[in-house]
Amino acid sequence: MTQPPPSHDPQLEPLTRMQVLVSMGVTAVILLLIAKAWLHFEPTKLMAIQLSPTDGLLGLGLGLAISLASAIVYQLWPDYRQSADIYLTMVLQPLYWPDLIWLGVLPGLSEELLFRGVMLPAIGLNWLGIAVSAASFGVMHLSGLQQWTYMLWATAIGLVLAIGAVLTGNLLVPIVAHGVTNLVSSAVWKFRQQRTPA
């Protein structure tokens, strides 16, 4: 989720709205193609997506809980706050409010399909599968070595999403949780930036 704050990382240049939207779309397609290729070459069973109101509400609650935990970590851990601000500024500042819906939907679907839908069952619905899928998810959020704290937090979120998937057996839970987390966290961040005097 993601123009240079005071402690600007020179390696992360500001993006335009079109660059962010195209990047989100291209990344989603690439992740979907990787998931499809994985299923083709390694016949593993894709984790089921069952449209269950109970699991949908569980995903919603999990997403809100992750968003709350993220806000607490943001306030208490200065290194994470700086890392998140650099990353989120790059991604979120050029976006318009309606664009945040895409930020929730595209990664929520494509990343969950690959990391929890395909990778997790292929490695195993156990602690090894949970750890590998979470670490891979975290590494994907590493945009530079200075952003290691953001990657660490993304890995922790990946653990929570994977555990939710394993416990329910329903990919709907992490998809909804991921979408809600992205939407709520990005909306809160964008709202804060608009209220902060220049």
Residue pairs with C-beta under 8 A, 6 or more apart in sequence:
1 87
1 88
1 91
1 92
1 103
1 182
1 185
1 186
1 189
2 20
2 87
2 88
2 89
2 90
2 91
2 92
3 14
3 89
3 90
3 93
3 94
4 12
4 14
4 86
4 89
4 90
5 82
5 85
5 86
5 89
7 82
7 85
7 86
8 86
9 86
9 144
9 146
9 147
11 144
11 146
12 86
12 87
12 90
12 143
12 144
13 90
14 89
14 90
14 93
14 94
15 23
15 90
15 91
15 94
16 94
17 94
17 95
17 96
17 99
19 94
20 91
20 94
20 95
20 99
21 95
21 99
21 102
24 102
24 103
24 106
24 107
25 106
27 106
27 107
27 110
28 106
28 107
28 109
28 110
29 110
31 110
31 111
31 113
31 114
32 110
32 113
32 114
34 114
35 110
35 113
35 114
35 117
35 118
38 44
38 114
38 118
38 119
38 122
39 46
39 118
42 122
44 118
44 121
44 122
45 121
46 113
46 117
46 118
46 121
46 171
47 116
47 117
47 118
47 120
47 121
47 165
47 169
47 170
47 171
48 169
48 170
48 171
49 117
49 170
49 171
49 172
49 175
50 170
50 172
51 172
52 170
52 172
55 168
55 170
55 172
55 173
55 176
56 172
56 176
58 164
58 168
58 173
59 164
59 172
59 173
59 174
59 175
59 176
59 177
59 180
60 176
60 177
60 180
62 160
62 161
62 164
62 173
62 174
62 176
62 177
62 180
63 176
63 177
63 178
63 179
63 180
63 181
63 184
64 180
64 184
66 157
66 160
66 177
66 181
67 180
67 181
67 184
67 185
67 188
70 153
70 157
70 181
70 185
71 185
71 188
73 80
73 153
74 80
74 81
74 84
75 81
77 149
79 149
80 149
80 150
80 152
80 153
82 149
83 146
83 147
83 148
83 149
83 150
84 149
84 150
84 153
86 146
86 147
87 141
87 143
87 147
87 150
88 186
88 189
89 193
90 143
91 103
92 100
92 103
92 186
92 189
92 190
92 193
93 190
93 193
95 103
95 186
95 190
97 187
97 190
100 182
100 183
100 186
100 187
100 190
101 183
103 182
103 183
103 186
104 178
104 179
104 180
104 182
104 183
104 186
105 179
107 178
107 179
107 182
108 175
108 176
108 178
108 179
108 182
109 175
109 179
111 137
111 140
111 178
112 161
112 171
112 174
112 175
112 178
113 171
115 133
115 134
115 136
115 137
115 158
115 161
115 162
116 133
116 161
116 162
116 165
116 171
116 174
117 171
119 129
119 132
119 133
119 136
120 129
120 130
120 133
120 162
120 165
120 166
121 129
122 129
123 129
123 132
123 133
125 166
126 166
129 162
129 166
130 159
130 162
130 163
130 166
131 159
133 158
133 162
134 155
134 156
134 158
134 159
134 161
134 162
135 155
135 158
136 158
137 154
137 155
137 157
137 158
137 161
138 151
138 152
138 154
138 155
138 156
138 158
139 151
139 155
140 154
141 147
141 150
141 151
141 154
142 148
142 150
142 151
143 150
157 181
160 177
161 174
161 177
161 178
162 174
164 173
164 174
164 177
165 171
165 173
165 174
